[in-house]
């Protein structure tokens, strides 16, 4: 898959970190294998040795620079044409607020957790919301804070 160079944050011999090209959520990053590999078991030893440090560094930099309420990290890459990759989804306070304002997601409240009488949501529900609202919707929620290009520039300085 071709990545627009404007979205690339950082590259090593084995890995590429880029902003998700289809998401309107600033800071939604992807760390992908540069080789067309779909399994960690098939990765070269050097790529595996590099991976742990990169995962930790991406998390550290994102938390310091973007200050999300939560940061979700997920592994994907089973579809043809997509190598093994990890999604880094920053969930800012304003993203969670947009989730609760969206009537379509209110039905999920009954499945969430309760804390002091307040409904909580989980990572799966918020991930679904981010994918639908910021990736698929022609009119995503209003973004608060820096733009995607500003976030990319900010993150590049730490890599």
C-alpha positions in Angstrom: 0.0 0.0 0.0 1.3 3.4 -0.9 1.5 6.0 1.8 1.5 9.6 1.0 4.8 11.0 2.2 3.0 13.9 3.9 1.5 11.4 6.3 4.8 9.6 7.2 6.1 10.4 10.7 9.1 8.1 10.9 10.7 5.2 9.2 13.3 2.5 10.1 14.7 -0.3 8.0 11.7 -2.6 9.0 8.9 -0.3 10.1 7.0 2.8 8.9 5.0 5.1 11.2 2.4 7.2 9.5 -0.8 9.1 10.3 -3.9 7.0 9.2 -4.7 8.4 5.8 -8.4 7.9 6.0 -9.0 9.1 9.5 -9.9 12.7 10.4 -8.8 12.2 14.0 -5.5 14.0 14.6 -2.9 11.7 16.0 -4.4 8.4 14.8 -1.2 6.6 13.8 -0.2 3.3 12.2 3.0 1.4 12.6 3.4 -1.0 9.7 5.9 -3.6 8.6 7.7 -2.4 5.5 7.8 -6.0 4.2 4.7 -7.7 3.0 4.5 -10.0 6.1 1.3 -10.9 7.9 2.6 -12.8 10.9 5.0 -11.8 13.7 6.3 -15.4 13.5 7.5 -14.7 9.9 9.3 -11.4 10.7 13.1 -11.2 10.5 14.8 -11.2 13.9 16.0 -7.6 13.4 12.5 -6.4 12.8 11.2 -8.1 15.9 14.1 -6.7 18.0 13.2 -3.2 16.8 9.5 -3.6 17.3 9.3 -3.5 21.1 11.3 -0.3 21.4 9.2 1.3 18.6 5.9 0.4 20.2 7.1 1.9 23.5 8.5 5.1 21.9 5.4 5.7 19.9 3.3 5.4 23.0 5.7 7.7 25.0 5.8 10.4 22.3 2.1 10.3 21.7 1.2 10.6 25.4 3.7 13.4 25.9 2.8 15.4 22.7 -0.9 14.7 22.3 -2.0 14.0 25.9 -4.9 11.7 25.1 -7.2 10.5 27.9 -6.5 6.9 26.7 -4.3 5.4 23.9 -5.5 2.2 22.3 -2.9 0.0 20.5 -4.2 -2.8 18.3 -2.6 -5.2 15.9 -4.0 -5.8 12.4 -2.9 -6.9 8.9 -4.8 -10.0 7.8 -6.3 -8.5 4.6 -4.5 -8.9 1.3 -2.4 -5.9 0.4 -1.9 -4.8 4.0 1.2 -5.9 5.9 1.2 -6.5 9.6 0.5 -3.2 11.4 -0.5 -1.6 14.6 -3.1 1.1 15.1 -2.4 3.8 17.8 -5.8 5.5 18.5 -5.7 8.5 20.8 -8.9 9.0 22.6 -9.1 12.6 23.8 -11.7 13.8 26.3 -13.5 15.6 23.5 -13.7 12.3 21.5 -15.4 10.6 24.4 -17.8 13.5 24.8 -18.7 13.3 21.1 -19.3 9.6 21.5 -21.9 10.3 24.3 -23.6 13.1 22.3 -24.1 10.8 19.3 -27.6 9.2 19.6 -26.5 6.2 17.6 -24.1 5.1 20.4 -26.5 5.7 23.3 -27.8 2.1 22.9 -24.4 0.9 24.0 -24.8 2.6 27.4 -26.6 -0.4 28.7 -23.6 -2.7 27.9 -21.1 -0.3 29.5 -19.7 -0.3 33.0 -21.2 1.8 35.8 -19.1 3.8 38.2 -20.8 5.9 40.9 -24.0 5.9 38.8 -22.3 7.1 35.7 -22.2 5.1 32.5 -18.7 4.3 31.2 -17.7 2.9 27.9 -15.0 0.5 26.9 -12.3 0.5 24.3 -14.3 -1.6 21.7 -17.2 0.9 21.7 -14.9 4.0 21.4 -12.8 2.3 18.7 -16.0 1.6 16.7 -17.0 5.2 17.2 -13.6 6.5 16.1 -13.7 4.3 13.0 -17.2 5.3 12.0 -17.2 9.0 13.0 -13.7 10.0 12.0 -13.0 7.4 9.2 -16.2 6.7 7.4 -18.5 9.7 8.1 -18.6 12.3 5.4 -19.2 14.8 8.3 -16.9 13.9 11.2 -17.3 15.5 14.6 -15.6 18.8 15.1 -11.9 18.4 15.9 -10.5 20.2 18.9 -6.8 21.1 19.1 -4.1 20.8 16.5 -4.8 19.7 12.9 -3.5 16.4 11.4 -0.7 18.2 9.6 0.2 20.1 12.8 0.2 16.8 14.8 2.4 15.1 12.2 5.0 18.0 12.3 5.0 17.9 16.1 5.5 14.2 16.3 8.3 14.2 13.6 10.4 16.4 15.9 10.4 13.7 18.6 11.4 10.9 16.2 
